[in-house]
Amino acid sequence: MDMHGRTNETEDAEAQRALKQQWRKDALAKRKKTTIVQRQEAGRLLAIRARETALVRPGSTVAAFVSMGSEIPMTPLLETLFDMDCRVLVPRLGAGMEIGWSELDGIDGLRDQHNVDGSVNTHRPQEPDNAADGPEALAEAELVIVPAFAVDEHGFRLGRGGGWYDRALLRRSATARVIAVCWPWETTDTTVPHEPHDIPVDGTLTPDGYHAVRG
């Protein structure tokens, strides 16, 4: 490829990253308008919908995530997974660029992460006390549940922006389903800004229900 081609690719990538940032900014602004009561109800409904749609096989291994900030609370869904005797894996971000995973024994096992000055790091989700396994542990999960700011009809997902999940999903089982959790208004017919490394999801789970977007 000539220099002109490489320049166009670089400009396209920069444009997509700028679009992603704007989409995240807009999504966060709308999420912050939700009340605590609305978020709690959304979390309760999320767990109900997951059970209603038989997304989860009892006794299976599920990789989920711990919510933070304006995300829909995941605690009810995590508790539902425990009720179904699932083995639950959640992210351990650590200091590296890849997500490791820890088995979560219960909600009480989650701990705040702290900054170097001892203050709570509000930009990091809680993590378990249990020892961390490497990124390859994801291959044991039949279902992978990830956060999203937006998901389009092709499965392209707008994430938190660190790129961790795209790297993590490279380690998933070939038969695993990947489901994105978001608010109902964050599913869209407009193509989500994406780059070649972005891995599409198979469906969305919102308080309104489950929707398959691929396959």
N, C-alpha and C positions, 0 to 999 in steps of 0.2 A: 504494500500500500504506500502511495506517495505521501509527501508531507501534507498536501492539501486534504487528503482523506483523513489522516490522523488528526488534523486540526478540526475538521468537521465533527469527528467522533468526540473529541474533547469538548467542543462547544455544546454538542448535544447532551453529553453527560452533565456538564455544568448547568445547563438549562433544566434538566430533569431534577437535579439536586435542589435548585432554587425553587422549582415548583413544589417539591416535597416539603420544603421548609414552610412555604406559604400555606399548603394544605394542613400541615400540623398546627400552624399558628391559628388558622381558622377553626380547626377542630377543637383545639384547647379552649378557645374563646367561647364556643358553644357549650362545651362540656361544663365549663365553670358556671354556667347559668343554671345548671341542675342543682337541686337542693339535696341535702343529706337524706331526707326522707325518700326522694325520688331515686337516689342511688341505692339505698337499702332495698327498696321495692324491686328495682331492676335486678339486683343480685339474687333476691328470692326467686323471681320469675326465671332467671337464667338457669338455676338449679332444677326447677320444675320442668322447663322445656327440654333440658338435657335428658331427664329421665323419661319424659313423655315420648321423645323421638327415638328412644333406644340407641342413642349414640354410643353409650358406654356398655361394654360387655362386663357383667359381674365377674370379679376376680381377675380382671385384666390389668396390665400395666399401662398407666396413663401419665404422660408428661404434661403438666399444666404450668400455671404461673401464679405468682402472688401479686395481686393488684396493688396499685398505689395511686395517690393523687385523685384525679377525676375519673379514673377507670371504674367500670362497674365492679363492685365488690365481688371477689371470687370466693370468699369464705363459705357461703352457702353451697356453692358448687363443689368445693373441696370436701366439705362435710358429706355431701351426697356421694362422692367417690369413696370415702371411707365407709359409708353405710353399705355400699355395694361391694365391700371387701376388695377394693382395687389397691394395687400398689401404686403410690403416687410419687412421681419425680417432679422436683421443682428446680429452677435455675440456681446455680452458684456462679455469679459473675467473676468473683475473684479480681485479680489485677490484670489478667490477660485479655486477649481479644476474642477468646472462644468461651462459650457457655459450658461450664461443667454442670453436673446434676447431683442432687442429694435426694435420698428417699425421705419423704415427709411422713412421720408417724402420727402427727396430729397438729391441729392449729396451734396448740400450746407450745409446740416446738419451734415456732418462728421467732426470730429475734431481729430487732432493728439493726441496721448497719450504721457505723459511725465514721465521721470525718477524723482527720488526724488530731483535731483539737478536742475531740471527745463529743462533739455535738452530733445529733442524729442526722444522717445523710438522707434528706427527703427525695433525692434523685435516684435512690436505690431501693428496690423492694426488700422486704424482710427475707431472711434466709434461715434454713434450719440449723440446729446444733449439730446434726449428724455429719459425718465425714463426707467430703465431696468425692464423687467419681468423675472421671474424665468425660469429655464430650461424646465419646463412643457409647456411653451408657444409653443415649437416646435410641439406639438401635433396638432396645428391649421394649420400647413402647408401641402399643397397637394404635393408640390415639395420641395425637399431639395437639394441645390447645395453646394458642398463641394470642397475644394482644394485638389490636389493630386500631388505627385511627380511621381507616377507610378500606373497603374491599369492593372491587368492581366485578362485573359479570364474568370476567375471565379468570378471576381468582387472584389478581394482583392486589397485594396488601401494602398499605402504608403503615410502617412500624414506628417504633420510638426513635429511630435514627442512628443507632449505634452499629447496625448491621450484624448484631450478634445472632439473631434468629436465622438469618439467611445462611450464616456459616454453620450454625447448629443443625439446621435442617438437612444439610448435606450428609449428616450421619444417621438420618432416620432410616427405618426399615423400608424396603421397597413396597411393602403392603400396608404401611401405616397411613391413616387418614390425618390430614392436617386441617384443623378447624380454627378459624379466627373469631375471637369474641369482640364485639363492638356494640355500640348503640344502634338502634334500628335505622336512624337517619344517616348512619355512616356506611350503609350499603348503597352503592351508586351504579347507575348506568353509564356514567362518565368514566372513561378509562383513567385509572389511577396512575400518576407519574411513576415510572419504574425504569430500572436499569437492567442490563443483562444478567447481573448476579442475583436479582430478586426472584425468589421461588414462590410460585403461586400456591394458594391454599385450595383445599377441596370443597370447603363450605364455610358458612358463617353461622354463629350461634348468637342470637340477640334475645332480649326479653320477650320478643314477639315469636320466637321459634327458630328452628333450624332450616337453613336453605342451602342445598347443594349448588355449587357454582361450576363444578367440573365433574365429568364422568357420570 
